[in-house]
Every structure is written in structure tokens, then in C-alpha cells.
């Protein structure tokens, strides 16, 4: 786990509450955990979407999911 990332225990608590999960109708999310970690990172760092580190992928894709 990265220093500011979700622990496995935290992820287990919220993963079934998110849209786009396996077995649910509608579109499927590519990686809900990565998206949640990007949102948390952005909030903690108080930065705009375009300043997200590349480890979160293309900022335009992450920002369009909000």
C-alpha cells in the first residue's frame, strides 16, 4: 500500500457500494479502487484534476467520472 492509498481493509468496506462493479447492470468501471484513490489524493493535495500524478492515468478520464 502506498502511504496515502487505501488499505485492503478500507477497500473491502466500500467496494460493494460503488457503481460499475462486477455483476451490476450498467457500465463497468475499469478500476474503481484507482478512481477512489485519485479522488482522495486530489482532496488531500488540494489540486485540480489536471495535476494528478500519472500513476492515476489520464486526468481527463478520471475527472469525467465525477
Secondary structure, DSSP 8 states (H G I E B T S, - for coil): --TTS--HHHHHHHGGGSTT-TTSSS---S-HHHHHHHHHHHHHHT--GGGS-GGG--HHHHHHT-
